[in-house]
Amino acid sequence: MTFEKIKYVDRVRGETLTERVPGETFLKFLYYTPFGKIALESMVKRKFLSVFYGWLMCRRFSRKKIKKFVMENGIDMEEAKKEIDEFATFNDFFYRELKEGARQVAGAENVLASPADGKVLAYESICCKSQFIVKGFNFTLEEFLGDKSLARRYQGGTMFIVRLAPADYHRFHFPASGIAGESKSIRGYYYSVSPHALKKNSRVFCENKREYSLLETKTFGKLLICEVGAAMVGSIRQTYKTGLEVKKGQEKGYFLFGGSTLVLLFERGKIEVDGDILENTLKGIETRVKMGESLGTAAD
């Protein structure tokens, strides 16, 4: 399998662009060379390395990396609450908060809001067979959720995959209003979630560390929100309170250093995916979205 640049559609401009991937040369080495694969399986996917790197990014000397990272990735710091020099560490910058109003949340009750900044794929119907394939990812809902009864609930339903690149805003939010359930953790590895890695290991979502919770809504039924960790992600932090009513756009938590992914699962017949996202997914390409933008509407 050849190494190809990552393409995505800029939703606002309607253009297909090439993603700039920090550490792309290293990813190519890990996933596309024999020696890289040895390093990946023996060290890189292990928890200790991601935790150690996360620890380094929490040390004060790491703040020296911020200015260069911002410049190389074109990050708009006008949106952030803090100035560059106010961040104590790189991780402090990485899970930075945004100013009020920096993101507009789709207000209509029947509109599903993106839970994060990132690039999204959407699948209207998860095959009712035991296995389903998502852009070449071959695994079962039962493996992904670690729960047979929960997997049955979402068979034939709709799935969104929102991938956060390292340069993205890394706090995640509730996509709809409702009652938020307890977050449950599933142990796993720390493979990259970059499309480069997914092409070489189609089972990443079933093998990586992840956490999921249920959100009981009036409009979309009981939807499932799953946070998937990735290489160099020190941890997933939940900031919401279990069992309370939450509002659409309210913060749910954040990822520490690294790229990561959010997966949303809906029961059959509960949501209609926005046309542009669905069309792009059918072409095998992601759509760039920001937190709060529409992903779909409640089914009639």
C-alpha positions in Angstrom: 0.0 0.0 0.0 1.5 3.3 -1.1 1.9 6.4 1.2 -0.5 9.2 0.1 -1.1 12.7 1.4 -4.3 13.2 3.4 -7.0 15.1 1.5 -10.1 16.7 3.0 -12.9 19.0 2.0 -13.0 22.5 3.5 -16.7 22.9 4.1 -16.8 26.7 4.1 -14.7 27.1 0.9 -15.9 24.0 -0.8 -12.3 23.1 -1.8 -10.4 19.9 -1.5 -7.2 20.6 0.4 -4.1 18.6 1.6 -3.7 18.3 5.4 -0.4 19.3 7.0 0.5 16.5 9.4 3.0 17.2 12.2 5.4 14.2 12.3 4.3 12.8 9.0 7.8 11.6 8.1 7.8 9.6 11.4 4.4 8.1 10.7 5.6 7.0 7.3 8.6 5.3 9.0 6.4 3.6 11.6 3.6 2.3 9.3 5.3 1.8 6.0 8.7 0.4 6.8 9.7 -3.0 8.3 11.9 -1.4 11.1 9.2 1.1 11.8 6.7 -1.6 12.4 9.0 -3.3 14.9 9.3 0.0 16.8 5.6 0.5 16.6 4.6 -2.9 18.1 7.4 -3.0 20.7 7.3 0.6 22.0 5.2 3.2 20.3 1.7 1.6 20.9 2.5 1.0 24.6 0.9 3.1 27.3 4.2 4.0 29.0 5.6 5.9 26.0 2.4 8.1 25.6 2.3 8.7 29.4 6.0 9.6 29.5 5.6 12.0 26.5 2.5 13.5 28.1 4.6 14.0 31.3 7.2 15.9 29.3 4.6 18.1 27.7 3.5 19.1 31.3 7.0 20.3 32.2 7.7 24.0 32.1 10.5 23.7 29.5 7.9 22.4 27.0 6.4 25.8 26.6 9.2 26.7 24.3 7.6 24.6 21.6 4.4 26.6 21.5 5.3 29.5 19.3 6.8 27.3 16.6 3.9 24.9 16.7 1.4 27.8 16.3 3.3 29.3 13.4 3.8 26.0 11.5 0.2 25.0 11.8 -1.5 28.4 11.3 -3.4 28.3 14.6 -5.6 31.4 15.2 -4.6 32.5 18.7 -7.1 35.3 18.6 -9.7 32.7 19.5 -7.8 31.5 22.7 -8.5 32.9 26.2 -4.8 33.1 26.9 -1.9 34.8 25.1 1.0 32.5 24.0 3.2 33.7 26.8 0.6 32.9 29.4 0.6 29.2 28.9 2.6 27.4 31.6 3.4 24.2 29.5 2.7 22.8 26.0 -0.1 20.7 27.4 -1.7 23.8 28.9 -1.7 25.3 25.4 -2.8 22.0 23.8 -6.1 21.8 25.7 -6.5 25.6 25.6 -9.9 27.1 26.2 -11.5 29.5 23.6 -13.0 32.9 24.1 -16.8 33.0 24.5 -18.3 33.2 21.1 -15.3 31.8 19.2 -17.6 28.9 18.1 -21.3 29.2 17.1 -23.4 26.3 18.2 -26.3 25.3 15.9 -29.2 26.4 18.0 -32.2 24.5 16.6 -33.2 21.6 18.8 -33.4 19.2 15.9 -29.9 20.0 14.7 -26.9 17.8 15.8 -23.8 19.9 16.6 -20.3 18.7 16.0 -18.8 17.9 19.3 -15.3 19.1 18.3 -13.1 20.8 15.7 -11.9 18.1 13.3 -12.5 16.2 10.1 -15.6 14.0 9.9 -16.9 10.9 8.2 -20.5 9.7 8.5 -22.2 6.3 7.8 -26.0 6.2 7.7 -26.4 2.6 8.4 -24.0 0.3 10.3 -24.5 -3.1 8.6 -26.8 -5.4 10.6 -24.3 -8.3 10.0 -21.9 -9.2 12.8 -19.1 -7.2 11.0 -19.2 -3.9 9.2 -16.7 -2.1 7.2 -15.9 1.6 7.6 -13.6 2.9 4.9 -11.7 -0.4 5.2 -11.9 -0.6 9.0 -13.1 -4.2 9.7 -14.5 -4.8 13.2 -17.6 -5.4 15.2 -19.7 -3.1 17.4 -19.3 -5.6 20.2 -15.6 -5.4 20.0 -15.6 -1.7 19.8 -18.0 -1.2 22.8 -17.1 -4.3 24.8 -20.8 -4.8 25.5 -23.0 -7.2 23.6 -26.4 -5.7 24.5 -25.1 -2.2 23.8 -23.9 -3.3 20.4 -27.3 -4.6 19.6 -28.9 -1.2 20.4 -26.8 0.5 17.7 -26.9 -2.2 15.0 -28.3 -0.6 11.8 -27.8 2.8 13.3 -25.7 5.8 12.2 -22.1 6.6 13.0 -20.0 9.8 12.9 -16.2 9.7 13.3 -14.7 13.1 14.1 -10.9 13.0 13.9 -8.9 15.7 15.8 -5.4 16.5 14.4 -2.7 17.7 16.8 -3.2 21.3 15.7 -7.0 21.3 16.4 -8.7 22.7 19.4 -8.8 19.7 21.8 -11.8 20.2 24.0 -14.9 18.3 23.2 -18.5 19.2 23.8 -22.0 17.7 23.9 -23.6 17.5 20.5 -27.1 17.8 21.8 -28.9 18.6 25.1 -30.0 15.8 27.4 -29.1 13.8 30.5 -25.4 12.6 30.5 -24.6 9.2 31.8 -21.4 7.9 33.5 -18.2 7.6 31.4 -16.9 4.0 31.1 -13.3 3.2 30.2 -12.0 0.5 28.0 -8.3 -0.3 28.2 -6.2 -0.4 25.1 -3.2 0.6 23.1 -2.1 4.0 21.8 -1.9 3.6 18.0 -2.1 6.8 15.8 -5.6 7.6 14.5 -4.1 9.3 11.5 -5.5 8.0 8.1 -1.9 7.0 7.4 -2.1 4.6 10.3 -5.7 3.5 9.7 -4.8 2.3 6.2 -2.2 -0.1 7.7 -4.2 -1.2 10.8 -7.9 -1.3 10.2 -8.7 -2.3 13.9 -7.3 0.8 15.6 -10.7 1.9 17.1 -11.1 -1.5 18.7 -7.6 -1.7 20.0 -7.0 1.8 21.3 -7.8 3.1 24.8 -11.3 4.6 24.8 -14.1 5.9 27.0 -17.8 6.1 26.2 -21.0 7.5 27.8 -24.7 7.7 26.9 -26.6 10.9 26.4 -30.4 10.6 26.8 -32.1 13.1 24.5 -35.7 14.0 23.6 -34.7 14.6 20.0 -32.2 12.0 19.0 -32.9 9.1 21.4 -30.1 7.6 23.4 -26.9 8.5 21.6 -23.5 7.2 22.5 -20.4 9.4 22.6 -17.0 7.6 22.6 -13.6 9.3 23.0 -10.7 7.3 21.4 -7.2 7.9 22.6 -4.2 7.9 20.3 -0.4 7.9 20.1 1.1 10.4 22.5 -2.3 11.2 24.1 -1.5 11.2 27.8 -5.1 10.8 28.9 -8.8 11.7 28.3 -10.2 14.0 30.9 -14.0 14.3 31.5 -15.2 17.6 33.0 -19.0 17.1 33.1 -21.0 15.8 36.1 -22.8 12.5 35.6 -26.6 12.3 35.8 -27.3 16.0 35.3 -28.9 17.8 32.4 -26.4 19.2 29.9 -26.9 21.7 27.1 -25.8 21.4 23.5 -22.3 22.9 23.2 -21.5 22.5 26.8 -18.0 21.2 27.5 -17.7 17.5 28.1 -14.0 17.1 28.5 -10.6 17.4 26.8 -7.7 15.3 25.4 -4.1 15.9 26.5 -1.3 16.0 24.0 -1.8 14.2 20.7 -4.3 13.5 17.9 -7.5 11.8 18.9 -11.0 10.8 17.7 -14.7 11.1 18.8 -17.2 8.5 17.6 -21.0 9.2 17.8 -23.5 6.3 17.5 -27.2 6.7 17.0 -30.0 4.2 17.0 -31.6 3.3 13.7 -33.8 6.0 12.2 -32.9 8.7 14.7 -30.9 11.1 12.5 -30.4 12.3 8.9 -26.8 13.1 8.0 -26.1 16.5 6.3 -25.8 15.9 2.6 -22.3 17.3 2.0 -20.8 15.2 4.8 -22.5 12.1 3.5 -21.5 12.8 -0.1 -17.9 13.3 0.8 -17.8 10.2 2.9 -19.1 8.1 0.0 -16.2 9.5 -2.0 -13.8 8.4 0.8 -12.9 11.9 1.9 -13.3 13.7 5.2 -15.1 17.0 5.7 -13.5 19.8 7.9 -15.9 21.0 10.6 -15.7 23.2 13.7 -17.3 22.5 17.0 -21.0 23.6 17.0 -21.5 23.2 13.2 -24.4 21.1 12.0 -23.7 17.4 11.3 -27.3 16.3 10.7 -30.9 16.7 11.7 -33.3 14.6 13.7 -35.3 12.2 11.5 -39.0 12.9 11.0 
